[in-house]
Amino acid sequence: MIREILTYPDRRLAIECEEIEEITDEIRQLAADMAETMYDADGIGLAAPQVGATCRLIVVDVSGPEAREDLRTYINPRLELLEGKVDTEEGCLSVPALRSKVTRTEKVRLHATDLDGNAVCIDADGLLSICLQHEIDHLDGTLFIDKISRLKRSLYDNKVKKWQKRAKN
């Protein structure tokens, strides 16, 4: 089922998510819904809070948005920042109509659990590293716009206010 993607400035996007204690059918369904939602929106990653769930769950598929060949689901993911810095231009399904440069760690190590309860440990670089950092930030209540300059953030906030005003009329 495709779920609504929350957009900034929805306060639910700023909530720190709770650990998943047990992998239930509801968690599996949430993961499936998130993947379907991500693909429908032509995204390459989606975190549970973006669809209103306050648990530590992400889905990523950096083969997309066209190919959709490498879906990965991670429960309770955490990162070790290994080495290097890289500036990348990012966008976000929860922050429409904005792309901006963000500095991220070039290489990371992910520790998580998969949907079968197996421990996962992978090293990632390139787009996968960036995507993992971006999605795990969501689980901590952080959006990529929290990492951009005050000026760019202010300009975007003004744009959002105009959209909200138009939507009310």
Summary of the structure (lengths in Angstrom):
residues: 169
radius of gyration: 15.8
end to end distance: 30.7
largest distance: 50.5
contacts: 495
relative contact order: 0.17
helix: 36%
strand: 33%
